[in-house]
Amino acid sequence: MVAAKSESASGPVHEAGSRLFLTMTGLVAEVIGALARDAALTARLTLVLSATIQGISSLVVSGRVPTEMADGLIDDAIRVFVAGALAKAP
């Protein structure tokens, strides 16, 4: 969804990628609260969470991880991310 085979992604692919990052940015901003005013921090944490979820998805799609494990792995990744983000919040 976030990779393009040419210099510019097609409309639907670009829109899907934009929705993904918008959703992830919202989740990250909600989790880090007042720290979300730091746009660079929010962007960096959004990339970390998005890359983690994309990595899990790639493992499932490639058959290296059974499909039935996908939801649990994504839930675990988000839980670990939230716990880590909250532990560093003032």
PyMOL Python script that loads the backbone (N, CA, C, O; Angstrom):
from pymol import cmd

cmd.read_pdbstr("""\
ATOM      1  N   MET A   1       0.817  -1.178   0.000  1.00  0.00           N
ATOM      2  CA  MET A   1       0.000   0.000   0.000  1.00  0.00           C
ATOM      3  C   MET A   1       0.871   1.256   0.000  1.00  0.00           C
ATOM      4  O   MET A   1       0.470   2.276  -0.560  1.00  0.00           O
ATOM      5  N   VAL A   2       2.028   1.205   0.603  1.00  0.00           N
ATOM      6  CA  VAL A   2       2.842   2.407   0.674  1.00  0.00           C
ATOM      7  C   VAL A   2       3.963   2.417  -0.355  1.00  0.00           C
ATOM      8  O   VAL A   2       4.708   3.392  -0.450  1.00  0.00           O
ATOM      9  N   ALA A   3       4.091   1.346  -1.124  1.00  0.00           N
ATOM     10  CA  ALA A   3       5.128   1.273  -2.152  1.00  0.00           C
ATOM     11  C   ALA A   3       4.517   1.527  -3.518  1.00  0.00           C
ATOM     12  O   ALA A   3       3.377   1.151  -3.791  1.00  0.00           O
ATOM     13  N   ALA A   4       5.293   2.166  -4.359  1.00  0.00           N
ATOM     14  CA  ALA A   4       4.841   2.431  -5.720  1.00  0.00           C
ATOM     15  C   ALA A   4       5.842   1.837  -6.695  1.00  0.00           C
ATOM     16  O   ALA A   4       7.041   1.799  -6.416  1.00  0.00           O
ATOM     17  N   LYS A   5       5.353   1.373  -7.836  1.00  0.00           N
ATOM     18  CA  LYS A   5       6.231   0.793  -8.840  1.00  0.00           C
ATOM     19  C   LYS A   5       6.756   1.851  -9.797  1.00  0.00           C
ATOM     20  O   LYS A   5       7.572   1.555 -10.670  1.00  0.00           O
ATOM     21  N   SER A   6       6.296   3.072  -9.637  1.00  0.00           N
ATOM     22  CA  SER A   6       6.771   4.176 -10.457  1.00  0.00           C
ATOM     23  C   SER A   6       6.991   5.380  -9.554  1.00  0.00           C
ATOM     24  O   SER A   6       6.783   5.309  -8.343  1.00  0.00           O
ATOM     25  N   GLU A   7       7.408   6.473 -10.151  1.00  0.00           N
ATOM     26  CA  GLU A   7       7.697   7.679  -9.380  1.00  0.00           C
ATOM     27  C   GLU A   7       6.483   8.198  -8.603  1.00  0.00           C
ATOM     28  O   GLU A   7       6.618   8.695  -7.485  1.00  0.00           O
ATOM     29  N   SER A   8       5.314   8.078  -9.199  1.00  0.00           N
ATOM     30  CA  SER A   8       4.123   8.577  -8.505  1.00  0.00           C
ATOM     31  C   SER A   8       3.091   7.461  -8.387  1.00  0.00           C
ATOM     32  O   SER A   8       2.794   6.754  -9.350  1.00  0.00           O
ATOM     33  N   ALA A   9       2.567   7.328  -7.200  1.00  0.00           N
ATOM     34  CA  ALA A   9       1.557   6.298  -6.956  1.00  0.00           C
ATOM     35  C   ALA A   9       0.252   6.690  -7.635  1.00  0.00           C
ATOM     36  O   ALA A   9      -0.055   7.872  -7.794  1.00  0.00           O
ATOM     37  N   SER A  10      -0.511   5.672  -8.033  1.00  0.00           N
ATOM     38  CA  SER A  10      -1.805   5.943  -8.636  1.00  0.00           C
ATOM     39  C   SER A  10      -2.736   6.566  -7.605  1.00  0.00           C
ATOM     40  O   SER A  10      -2.480   6.480  -6.404  1.00  0.00           O
ATOM     41  N   GLY A  11      -3.805   7.186  -8.063  1.00  0.00           N
ATOM     42  CA  GLY A  11      -4.760   7.838  -7.171  1.00  0.00           C
ATOM     43  C   GLY A  11      -5.228   6.966  -6.032  1.00  0.00           C
ATOM     44  O   GLY A  11      -5.071   7.352  -4.873  1.00  0.00           O
ATOM     45  N   PRO A  12      -5.808   5.786  -6.313  1.00  0.00           N
ATOM     46  CA  PRO A  12      -6.311   4.943  -5.222  1.00  0.00           C
ATOM     47  C   PRO A  12      -5.210   4.474  -4.268  1.00  0.00           C
ATOM     48  O   PRO A  12      -5.432   4.396  -3.059  1.00  0.00           O
ATOM     49  N   VAL A  13      -4.027   4.160  -4.801  1.00  0.00           N
ATOM     50  CA  VAL A  13      -2.929   3.707  -3.936  1.00  0.00           C
ATOM     51  C   VAL A  13      -2.467   4.865  -3.058  1.00  0.00           C
ATOM     52  O   VAL A  13      -2.246   4.693  -1.859  1.00  0.00           O
ATOM     53  N   HIS A  14      -2.324   6.030  -3.652  1.00  0.00           N
ATOM     54  CA  HIS A  14      -1.910   7.210  -2.888  1.00  0.00           C
ATOM     55  C   HIS A  14      -2.939   7.538  -1.806  1.00  0.00           C
ATOM     56  O   HIS A  14      -2.576   7.844  -0.670  1.00  0.00           O
ATOM     57  N   GLU A  15      -4.209   7.473  -2.157  1.00  0.00           N
ATOM     58  CA  GLU A  15      -5.278   7.765  -1.195  1.00  0.00           C
ATOM     59  C   GLU A  15      -5.278   6.754  -0.045  1.00  0.00           C
ATOM     60  O   GLU A  15      -5.464   7.131   1.112  1.00  0.00           O
ATOM     61  N   ALA A  16      -5.071   5.480  -0.357  1.00  0.00           N
ATOM     62  CA  ALA A  16      -5.036   4.452   0.692  1.00  0.00           C
ATOM     63  C   ALA A  16      -3.858   4.687   1.628  1.00  0.00           C
ATOM     64  O   ALA A  16      -4.008   4.585   2.846  1.00  0.00           O
ATOM     65  N   GLY A  17      -2.694   4.999   1.081  1.00  0.00           N
ATOM     66  CA  GLY A  17      -1.528   5.289   1.910  1.00  0.00           C
ATOM     67  C   GLY A  17      -1.751   6.520   2.780  1.00  0.00           C
ATOM     68  O   GLY A  17      -1.367   6.541   3.949  1.00  0.00           O
ATOM     69  N   SER A  18      -2.368   7.535   2.206  1.00  0.00           N
ATOM     70  CA  SER A  18      -2.666   8.755   2.969  1.00  0.00           C
ATOM     71  C   SER A  18      -3.625   8.470   4.117  1.00  0.00           C
ATOM     72  O   SER A  18      -3.444   8.982   5.222  1.00  0.00           O
ATOM     73  N   ARG A  19      -4.649   7.648   3.856  1.00  0.00           N
ATOM     74  CA  ARG A  19      -5.601   7.286   4.924  1.00  0.00           C
ATOM     75  C   ARG A  19      -4.909   6.511   6.037  1.00  0.00           C
ATOM     76  O   ARG A  19      -5.186   6.716   7.219  1.00  0.00           O
ATOM     77  N   LEU A  20      -3.996   5.610   5.638  1.00  0.00           N
ATOM     78  CA  LEU A  20      -3.251   4.836   6.638  1.00  0.00           C
ATOM     79  C   LEU A  20      -2.486   5.779   7.557  1.00  0.00           C
ATOM     80  O   LEU A  20      -2.597   5.680   8.779  1.00  0.00           O
ATOM     81  N   PHE A  21      -1.711   6.693   6.980  1.00  0.00           N
ATOM     82  CA  PHE A  21      -0.894   7.573   7.802  1.00  0.00           C
ATOM     83  C   PHE A  21      -1.740   8.562   8.600  1.00  0.00           C
ATOM     84  O   PHE A  21      -1.355   8.946   9.705  1.00  0.00           O
ATOM     85  N   LEU A  22      -2.862   8.972   8.071  1.00  0.00           N
ATOM     86  CA  LEU A  22      -3.769   9.855   8.810  1.00  0.00           C
ATOM     87  C   LEU A  22      -4.323   9.126  10.038  1.00  0.00           C
ATOM     88  O   LEU A  22      -4.389   9.689  11.130  1.00  0.00           O
ATOM     89  N   THR A  23      -4.718   7.868   9.842  1.00  0.00           N
ATOM     90  CA  THR A  23      -5.227   7.056  10.947  1.00  0.00           C
ATOM     91  C   THR A  23      -4.142   6.828  11.995  1.00  0.00           C
ATOM     92  O   THR A  23      -4.386   6.978  13.193  1.00  0.00           O
ATOM     93  N   MET A  24      -2.950   6.467  11.540  1.00  0.00           N
ATOM     94  CA  MET A  24      -1.838   6.210  12.467  1.00  0.00           C
ATOM     95  C   MET A  24      -1.438   7.482  13.211  1.00  0.00           C
ATOM     96  O   MET A  24      -1.141   7.438  14.405  1.00  0.00           O
ATOM     97  N   THR A  25      -1.428   8.610  12.511  1.00  0.00           N
ATOM     98  CA  THR A  25      -1.086   9.882  13.156  1.00  0.00           C
ATOM     99  C   THR A  25      -2.101  10.208  14.245  1.00  0.00           C
ATOM    100  O   THR A  25      -1.727  10.661  15.326  1.00  0.00           O
ATOM    101  N   GLY A  26      -3.370   9.983  13.968  1.00  0.00           N
ATOM    102  CA  GLY A  26      -4.409  10.220  14.972  1.00  0.00           C
ATOM    103  C   GLY A  26      -4.224   9.340  16.192  1.00  0.00           C
ATOM    104  O   GLY A  26      -4.363   9.805  17.323  1.00  0.00           O
ATOM    105  N   LEU A  27      -3.910   8.066  15.969  1.00  0.00           N
ATOM    106  CA  LEU A  27      -3.691   7.144  17.084  1.00  0.00           C
ATOM    107  C   LEU A  27      -2.491   7.585  17.908  1.00  0.00           C
ATOM    108  O   LEU A  27      -2.549   7.628  19.137  1.00  0.00           O
ATOM    109  N   VAL A  28      -1.406   7.910  17.221  1.00  0.00           N
ATOM    110  CA  VAL A  28      -0.197   8.341  17.924  1.00  0.00           C
ATOM    111  C   VAL A  28      -0.472   9.620  18.722  1.00  0.00           C
ATOM    112  O   VAL A  28      -0.086   9.714  19.888  1.00  0.00           O
ATOM    113  N   ALA A  29      -1.129  10.595  18.111  1.00  0.00           N
ATOM    114  CA  ALA A  29      -1.425  11.857  18.801  1.00  0.00           C
ATOM    115  C   ALA A  29      -2.282  11.617  20.034  1.00  0.00           C
ATOM    116  O   ALA A  29      -2.069  12.244  21.072  1.00  0.00           O
ATOM    117  N   GLU A  30      -3.249  10.712  19.925  1.00  0.00           N
ATOM    118  CA  GLU A  30      -4.108  10.399  21.071  1.00  0.00           C
ATOM    119  C   GLU A  30      -3.302   9.771  22.201  1.00  0.00           C
ATOM    120  O   GLU A  30      -3.508  10.089  23.372  1.00  0.00           O
ATOM    121  N   VAL A  31      -2.387   8.879  21.844  1.00  0.00           N
ATOM    122  CA  VAL A  31      -1.601   8.168  22.853  1.00  0.00           C
ATOM    123  C   VAL A  31      -0.617   9.105  23.554  1.00  0.00           C
ATOM    124  O   VAL A  31      -0.460   9.036  24.773  1.00  0.00           O
ATOM    125  N   ILE A  32       0.042   9.975  22.796  1.00  0.00           N
ATOM    126  CA  ILE A  32       1.087  10.795  23.421  1.00  0.00           C
ATOM    127  C   ILE A  32       0.559  12.110  23.981  1.00  0.00           C
ATOM    128  O   ILE A  32       1.303  12.861  24.611  1.00  0.00           O
ATOM    129  N   GLY A  33      -0.722  12.390  23.756  1.00  0.00           N
ATOM    130  CA  GLY A  33      -1.360  13.555  24.369  1.00  0.00           C
ATOM    131  C   GLY A  33      -0.664  14.863  24.054  1.00  0.00           C
ATOM    132  O   GLY A  33      -0.469  15.206  22.888  1.00  0.00           O
ATOM    133  N   ALA A  34      -0.288  15.598  25.097  1.00  0.00           N
ATOM    134  CA  ALA A  34       0.298  16.927  24.935  1.00  0.00           C
ATOM    135  C   ALA A  34       1.595  16.893  24.140  1.00  0.00           C
ATOM    136  O   ALA A  34       1.964  17.889  23.519  1.00  0.00           O
ATOM    137  N   LEU A  35       2.284  15.771  24.150  1.00  0.00           N
ATOM    138  CA  LEU A  35       3.530  15.664  23.383  1.00  0.00           C
ATOM    139  C   LEU A  35       3.279  15.742  21.882  1.00  0.00           C
ATOM    140  O   LEU A  35       4.210  15.950  21.105  1.00  0.00           O
ATOM    141  N   ALA A  36       2.021  15.575  21.472  1.00  0.00           N
ATOM    142  CA  ALA A  36       1.680  15.622  20.048  1.00  0.00           C
ATOM    143  C   ALA A  36       1.920  16.999  19.453  1.00  0.00           C
ATOM    144  O   ALA A  36       1.954  17.148  18.231  1.00  0.00           O
ATOM    145  N   ARG A  37       2.088  18.005  20.297  1.00  0.00           N
ATOM    146  CA  ARG A  37       2.421  19.339  19.774  1.00  0.00           C
ATOM    147  C   ARG A  37       3.767  19.334  19.087  1.00  0.00           C
ATOM    148  O   ARG A  37       4.046  20.200  18.257  1.00  0.00           O
ATOM    149  N   ASP A  38       4.611  18.359  19.425  1.00  0.00           N
ATOM    150  CA  ASP A  38       5.913  18.204  18.768  1.00  0.00           C
ATOM    151  C   ASP A  38       5.678  17.407  17.482  1.00  0.00           C
ATOM    152  O   ASP A  38       5.629  16.178  17.504  1.00  0.00           O
ATOM    153  N   ALA A  39       5.535  18.115  16.374  1.00  0.00           N
ATOM    154  CA  ALA A  39       5.201  17.483  15.094  1.00  0.00           C
ATOM    155  C   ALA A  39       6.250  16.459  14.661  1.00  0.00           C
ATOM    156  O   ALA A  39       5.910  15.424  14.088  1.00  0.00           O
ATOM    157  N   ALA A  40       7.524  16.747  14.933  1.00  0.00           N
ATOM    158  CA  ALA A  40       8.582  15.813  14.540  1.00  0.00           C
ATOM    159  C   ALA A  40       8.468  14.502  15.325  1.00  0.00           C
ATOM    160  O   ALA A  40       8.651  13.422  14.763  1.00  0.00           O
ATOM    161  N   LEU A  41       8.167  14.601  16.611  1.00  0.00           N
ATOM    162  CA  LEU A  41       7.994  13.394  17.436  1.00  0.00           C
ATOM    163  C   LEU A  41       6.786  12.601  16.961  1.00  0.00           C
ATOM    164  O   LEU A  41       6.861  11.380  16.818  1.00  0.00           O
ATOM    165  N   THR A  42       5.687  13.277  16.717  1.00  0.00           N
ATOM    166  CA  THR A  42       4.480  12.602  16.240  1.00  0.00           C
ATOM    167  C   THR A  42       4.755  11.901  14.914  1.00  0.00           C
ATOM    168  O   THR A  42       4.349  10.753  14.734  1.00  0.00           O
ATOM    169  N   ALA A  43       5.427  12.560  13.997  1.00  0.00           N
ATOM    170  CA  ALA A  43       5.739  11.967  12.690  1.00  0.00           C
ATOM    171  C   ALA A  43       6.647  10.755  12.851  1.00  0.00           C
ATOM    172  O   ALA A  43       6.442   9.729  12.203  1.00  0.00           O
ATOM    173  N   ARG A  44       7.653  10.875  13.715  1.00  0.00           N
ATOM    174  CA  ARG A  44       8.589   9.759  13.917  1.00  0.00           C
ATOM    175  C   ARG A  44       7.884   8.549  14.524  1.00  0.00           C
ATOM    176  O   ARG A  44       8.089   7.421  14.074  1.00  0.00           O
ATOM    177  N   LEU A  45       7.061   8.774  15.535  1.00  0.00           N
ATOM    178  CA  LEU A  45       6.348   7.665  16.155  1.00  0.00           C
ATOM    179  C   LEU A  45       5.312   7.062  15.201  1.00  0.00           C
ATOM    180  O   LEU A  45       5.063   5.857  15.235  1.00  0.00           O
ATOM    181  N   THR A  46       4.717   7.889  14.363  1.00  0.00           N
ATOM    182  CA  THR A  46       3.780   7.384  13.350  1.00  0.00           C
ATOM    183  C   THR A  46       4.504   6.444  12.397  1.00  0.00           C
ATOM    184  O   THR A  46       3.975   5.391  12.040  1.00  0.00           O
ATOM    185  N   LEU A  47       5.703   6.815  11.986  1.00  0.00           N
ATOM    186  CA  LEU A  47       6.481   5.944  11.098  1.00  0.00           C
ATOM    187  C   LEU A  47       6.846   4.632  11.786  1.00  0.00           C
ATOM    188  O   LEU A  47       6.799   3.570  11.165  1.00  0.00           O
ATOM    189  N   VAL A  48       7.208   4.701  13.058  1.00  0.00           N
ATOM    190  CA  VAL A  48       7.554   3.478  13.800  1.00  0.00           C
ATOM    191  C   VAL A  48       6.351   2.532  13.864  1.00  0.00           C
ATOM    192  O   VAL A  48       6.477   1.341  13.578  1.00  0.00           O
ATOM    193  N   LEU A  49       5.204   3.060  14.234  1.00  0.00           N
ATOM    194  CA  LEU A  49       4.005   2.220  14.339  1.00  0.00           C
ATOM    195  C   LEU A  49       3.590   1.689  12.971  1.00  0.00           C
ATOM    196  O   LEU A  49       3.264   0.509  12.837  1.00  0.00           O
ATOM    197  N   SER A  50       3.599   2.542  11.967  1.00  0.00           N
ATOM    198  CA  SER A  50       3.208   2.121  10.613  1.00  0.00           C
ATOM    199  C   SER A  50       4.146   1.054  10.067  1.00  0.00           C
ATOM    200  O   SER A  50       3.697   0.079   9.465  1.00  0.00           O
ATOM    201  N   ALA A  51       5.439   1.236  10.273  1.00  0.00           N
ATOM    202  CA  ALA A  51       6.418   0.256   9.791  1.00  0.00           C
ATOM    203  C   ALA A  51       6.242  -1.090  10.496  1.00  0.00           C
ATOM    204  O   ALA A  51       6.384  -2.144   9.877  1.00  0.00           O
ATOM    205  N   THR A  52       5.936  -1.049  11.776  1.00  0.00           N
ATOM    206  CA  THR A  52       5.711  -2.284  12.528  1.00  0.00           C
ATOM    207  C   THR A  52       4.503  -3.039  11.986  1.00  0.00           C
ATOM    208  O   THR A  52       4.562  -4.250  11.777  1.00  0.00           O
ATOM    209  N   ILE A  53       3.422  -2.329  11.764  1.00  0.00           N
ATOM    210  CA  ILE A  53       2.210  -2.968  11.252  1.00  0.00           C
ATOM    211  C   ILE A  53       2.418  -3.444   9.823  1.00  0.00           C
ATOM    212  O   ILE A  53       1.948  -4.520   9.453  1.00  0.00           O
ATOM    213  N   GLN A  54       3.119  -2.654   9.016  1.00  0.00           N
ATOM    214  CA  GLN A  54       3.409  -3.092   7.652  1.00  0.00           C
ATOM    215  C   GLN A  54       4.297  -4.336   7.661  1.00  0.00           C
ATOM    216  O   GLN A  54       4.115  -5.236   6.842  1.00  0.00           O
ATOM    217  N   GLY A  55       5.253  -4.386   8.584  1.00  0.00           N
ATOM    218  CA  GLY A  55       6.123  -5.557   8.688  1.00  0.00           C
ATOM    219  C   GLY A  55       5.343  -6.814   9.044  1.00  0.00           C
ATOM    220  O   GLY A  55       5.564  -7.876   8.462  1.00  0.00           O
ATOM    221  N   ILE A  56       4.438  -6.692   9.994  1.00  0.00           N
ATOM    222  CA  ILE A  56       3.596  -7.827  10.366  1.00  0.00           C
ATOM    223  C   ILE A  56       2.756  -8.259   9.161  1.00  0.00           C
ATOM    224  O   ILE A  56       2.643  -9.448   8.865  1.00  0.00           O
ATOM    225  N   SER A  57       2.180  -7.294   8.485  1.00  0.00           N
ATOM    226  CA  SER A  57       1.354  -7.594   7.306  1.00  0.00           C
ATOM    227  C   SER A  57       2.165  -8.302   6.229  1.00  0.00           C
ATOM    228  O   SER A  57       1.682  -9.251   5.611  1.00  0.00           O
ATOM    229  N   SER A  58       3.387  -7.850   6.003  1.00  0.00           N
ATOM    230  CA  SER A  58       4.252  -8.477   4.996  1.00  0.00           C
ATOM    231  C   SER A  58       4.577  -9.916   5.365  1.00  0.00           C
ATOM    232  O   SER A  58       4.612 -10.791   4.500  1.00  0.00           O
ATOM    233  N   LEU A  59       4.812 -10.159   6.642  1.00  0.00           N
ATOM    234  CA  LEU A  59       5.097 -11.523   7.086  1.00  0.00           C
ATOM    235  C   LEU A  59       3.896 -12.437   6.883  1.00  0.00           C
ATOM    236  O   LEU A  59       4.047 -13.599   6.507  1.00  0.00           O
ATOM    237  N   VAL A  60       2.718 -11.913   7.130  1.00  0.00           N
ATOM    238  CA  VAL A  60       1.502 -12.705   6.939  1.00  0.00           C
ATOM    239  C   VAL A  60       1.287 -12.974   5.452  1.00  0.00           C
ATOM    240  O   VAL A  60       1.039 -14.114   5.056  1.00  0.00           O
ATOM    241  N   VAL A  61       1.380 -11.937   4.633  1.00  0.00           N
ATOM    242  CA  VAL A  61       1.143 -12.079   3.191  1.00  0.00           C
ATOM    243  C   VAL A  61       2.153 -13.031   2.558  1.00  0.00           C
ATOM    244  O   VAL A  61       1.808 -13.775   1.641  1.00  0.00           O
ATOM    245  N   SER A  62       3.399 -13.015   3.038  1.00  0.00           N
ATOM    246  CA  SER A  62       4.429 -13.887   2.468  1.00  0.00           C
ATOM    247  C   SER A  62       4.308 -15.331   2.944  1.00  0.00           C
ATOM    248  O   SER A  62       5.000 -16.216   2.440  1.00  0.00           O
ATOM    249  N   GLY A  63       3.429 -15.566   3.916  1.00  0.00           N
ATOM    250  CA  GLY A  63       3.238 -16.922   4.418  1.00  0.00           C
ATOM    251  C   GLY A  63       4.203 -17.305   5.529  1.00  0.00           C
ATOM    252  O   GLY A  63       4.192 -18.450   5.981  1.00  0.00           O
ATOM    253  N   ARG A  64       5.027 -16.387   5.973  1.00  0.00           N
ATOM    254  CA  ARG A  64       5.978 -16.680   7.048  1.00  0.00           C
ATOM    255  C   ARG A  64       5.302 -16.705   8.418  1.00  0.00           C
ATOM    256  O   ARG A  64       5.820 -17.288   9.371  1.00  0.00           O
ATOM    257  N   VAL A  65       4.145 -16.066   8.497  1.00  0.00           N
ATOM    258  CA  VAL A  65       3.350 -16.060   9.730  1.00  0.00           C
ATOM    259  C   VAL A  65       1.944 -16.493   9.342  1.00  0.00           C
ATOM    260  O   VAL A  65       1.386 -15.967   8.378  1.00  0.00           O
ATOM    261  N   PRO A  66       1.360 -17.437  10.070  1.00  0.00           N
ATOM    262  CA  PRO A  66      -0.003 -17.874   9.744  1.00  0.00           C
ATOM    263  C   PRO A  66      -1.010 -16.733   9.835  1.00  0.00           C
ATOM    264  O   PRO A  66      -0.938 -15.899  10.737  1.00  0.00           O
ATOM    265  N   THR A  67      -1.933 -16.706   8.906  1.00  0.00           N
ATOM    266  CA  THR A  67      -2.951 -15.659   8.846  1.00  0.00           C
ATOM    267  C   THR A  67      -3.692 -15.512  10.160  1.00  0.00           C
ATOM    268  O   THR A  67      -4.001 -14.394  10.574  1.00  0.00           O
ATOM    269  N   GLU A  68      -3.978 -16.613  10.816  1.00  0.00           N
ATOM    270  CA  GLU A  68      -4.754 -16.546  12.057  1.00  0.00           C
ATOM    271  C   GLU A  68      -3.994 -15.848  13.198  1.00  0.00           C
ATOM    272  O   GLU A  68      -4.593 -15.533  14.226  1.00  0.00           O
ATOM    273  N   MET A  69      -2.700 -15.604  13.031  1.00  0.00           N
ATOM    274  CA  MET A  69      -1.924 -14.897  14.049  1.00  0.00           C
ATOM    275  C   MET A  69      -1.906 -13.383  13.825  1.00  0.00           C
ATOM    276  O   MET A  69      -1.486 -12.640  14.712  1.00  0.00           O
ATOM    277  N   ALA A  70      -2.350 -12.919  12.669  1.00  0.00           N
ATOM    278  CA  ALA A  70      -2.204 -11.515  12.282  1.00  0.00           C
ATOM    279  C   ALA A  70      -2.844 -10.553  13.293  1.00  0.00           C
ATOM    280  O   ALA A  70      -2.182  -9.635  13.777  1.00  0.00           O
ATOM    281  N   ASP A  71      -4.105 -10.757  13.604  1.00  0.00           N
ATOM    282  CA  ASP A  71      -4.801  -9.831  14.507  1.00  0.00           C
ATOM    283  C   ASP A  71      -4.125  -9.760  15.873  1.00  0.00           C
ATOM    284  O   ASP A  71      -3.962  -8.676  16.432  1.00  0.00           O
ATOM    285  N   GLY A  72      -3.738 -10.893  16.400  1.00  0.00           N
ATOM    286  CA  GLY A  72      -3.080 -10.921  17.701  1.00  0.00           C
ATOM    287  C   GLY A  72      -1.742 -10.201  17.684  1.00  0.00           C
ATOM    288  O   GLY A  72      -1.402  -9.487  18.627  1.00  0.00           O
ATOM    289  N   LEU A  73      -0.979 -10.391  16.605  1.00  0.00           N
ATOM    290  CA  LEU A  73       0.316  -9.710  16.501  1.00  0.00           C
ATOM    291  C   LEU A  73       0.144  -8.197  16.396  1.00  0.00           C
ATOM    292  O   LEU A  73       0.887  -7.436  17.015  1.00  0.00           O
ATOM    293  N   ILE A  74      -0.830  -7.773  15.616  1.00  0.00           N
ATOM    294  CA  ILE A  74      -1.071  -6.327  15.486  1.00  0.00           C
ATOM    295  C   ILE A  74      -1.553  -5.754  16.816  1.00  0.00           C
ATOM    296  O   ILE A  74      -1.119  -4.674  17.218  1.00  0.00           O
ATOM    297  N   ASP A  75      -2.440  -6.465  17.498  1.00  0.00           N
ATOM    298  CA  ASP A  75      -2.887  -6.021  18.827  1.00  0.00           C
ATOM    299  C   ASP A  75      -1.698  -5.902  19.783  1.00  0.00           C
ATOM    300  O   ASP A  75      -1.575  -4.917  20.511  1.00  0.00           O
ATOM    301  N   ASP A  76      -0.824  -6.915  19.774  1.00  0.00           N
ATOM    302  CA  ASP A  76       0.361  -6.889  20.641  1.00  0.00           C
ATOM    303  C   ASP A  76       1.266  -5.713  20.306  1.00  0.00           C
ATOM    304  O   ASP A  76       1.763  -5.031  21.202  1.00  0.00           O
ATOM    305  N   ALA A  77       1.481  -5.476  19.019  1.00  0.00           N
ATOM    306  CA  ALA A  77       2.353  -4.381  18.595  1.00  0.00           C
ATOM    307  C   ALA A  77       1.801  -3.038  19.067  1.00  0.00           C
ATOM    308  O   ALA A  77       2.549  -2.193  19.557  1.00  0.00           O
ATOM    309  N   ILE A  78       0.501  -2.845  18.920  1.00  0.00           N
ATOM    310  CA  ILE A  78      -0.114  -1.585  19.348  1.00  0.00           C
ATOM    311  C   ILE A  78      -0.047  -1.457  20.866  1.00  0.00           C
ATOM    312  O   ILE A  78       0.226  -0.376  21.388  1.00  0.00           O
ATOM    313  N   ARG A  79      -0.294  -2.551  21.575  1.00  0.00           N
ATOM    314  CA  ARG A  79      -0.241  -2.535  23.042  1.00  0.00           C
ATOM    315  C   ARG A  79       1.167  -2.165  23.527  1.00  0.00           C
ATOM    316  O   ARG A  79       1.315  -1.353  24.441  1.00  0.00           O
ATOM    317  N   VAL A  80       2.195  -2.759  22.918  1.00  0.00           N
ATOM    318  CA  VAL A  80       3.581  -2.464  23.296  1.00  0.00           C
ATOM    319  C   VAL A  80       3.918  -1.010  22.954  1.00  0.00           C
ATOM    320  O   VAL A  80       4.563  -0.314  23.739  1.00  0.00           O
ATOM    321  N   PHE A  81       3.480  -0.565  21.790  1.00  0.00           N
ATOM    322  CA  PHE A  81       3.721   0.815  21.376  1.00  0.00           C
ATOM    323  C   PHE A  81       3.092   1.795  22.365  1.00  0.00           C
ATOM    324  O   PHE A  81       3.746   2.738  22.810  1.00  0.00           O
ATOM    325  N   VAL A  82       1.838   1.574  22.705  1.00  0.00           N
ATOM    326  CA  VAL A  82       1.125   2.469  23.624  1.00  0.00           C
ATOM    327  C   VAL A  82       1.797   2.463  24.992  1.00  0.00           C
ATOM    328  O   VAL A  82       2.004   3.522  25.584  1.00  0.00           O
ATOM    329  N   ALA A  83       2.139   1.286  25.497  1.00  0.00           N
ATOM    330  CA  ALA A  83       2.783   1.202  26.811  1.00  0.00           C
ATOM    331  C   ALA A  83       4.113   1.956  26.812  1.00  0.00           C
ATOM    332  O   ALA A  83       4.428   2.663  27.769  1.00  0.00           O
ATOM    333  N   GLY A  84       4.889   1.804  25.744  1.00  0.00           N
ATOM    334  CA  GLY A  84       6.167   2.503  25.663  1.00  0.00           C
ATOM    335  C   GLY A  84       5.982   4.004  25.549  1.00  0.00           C
ATOM    336  O   GLY A  84       6.702   4.767  26.194  1.00  0.00           O
ATOM    337  N   ALA A  85       5.031   4.437  24.743  1.00  0.00           N
ATOM    338  CA  ALA A  85       4.784   5.871  24.573  1.00  0.00           C
ATOM    339  C   ALA A  85       4.304   6.486  25.883  1.00  0.00           C
ATOM    340  O   ALA A  85       4.735   7.581  26.246  1.00  0.00           O
ATOM    341  N   LEU A  86       3.421   5.796  26.593  1.00  0.00           N
ATOM    342  CA  LEU A  86       2.885   6.326  27.847  1.00  0.00           C
ATOM    343  C   LEU A  86       3.959   6.335  28.948  1.00  0.00           C
ATOM    344  O   LEU A  86       3.953   7.210  29.814  1.00  0.00           O
ATOM    345  N   ALA A  87       4.864   5.377  28.912  1.00  0.00           N
ATOM    346  CA  ALA A  87       5.921   5.317  29.923  1.00  0.00           C
ATOM    347  C   ALA A  87       6.850   6.525  29.814  1.00  0.00           C
ATOM    348  O   ALA A  87       7.441   6.942  30.810  1.00  0.00           O
ATOM    349  N   LYS A  88       6.983   7.087  28.618  1.00  0.00           N
ATOM    350  CA  LYS A  88       7.879   8.227  28.420  1.00  0.00           C
ATOM    351  C   LYS A  88       7.165   9.564  28.563  1.00  0.00           C
ATOM    352  O   LYS A  88       7.811  10.611  28.599  1.00  0.00           O
ATOM    353  N   ALA A  89       5.835   9.537  28.646  1.00  0.00           N
ATOM    354  CA  ALA A  89       5.071  10.782  28.767  1.00  0.00           C
ATOM    355  C   ALA A  89       5.257  11.368  30.157  1.00  0.00           C
ATOM    356  O   ALA A  89       5.368  10.632  31.138  1.00  0.00           O
ATOM    357  N   PRO A  90       5.291  12.719  30.241  1.00  0.00           N
ATOM    358  CA  PRO A  90       5.445  13.354  31.564  1.00  0.00           C
ATOM    359  C   PRO A  90       4.209  13.190  32.421  1.00  0.00           C
ATOM    360  O   PRO A  90       4.178  13.665  33.556  1.00  0.00           O
TER     361      PRO A  90
END
""", "prot")
cmd.dss("prot")
cmd.show_as("cartoon", "prot")
cmd.util.cbc("prot")
cmd.orient("prot")
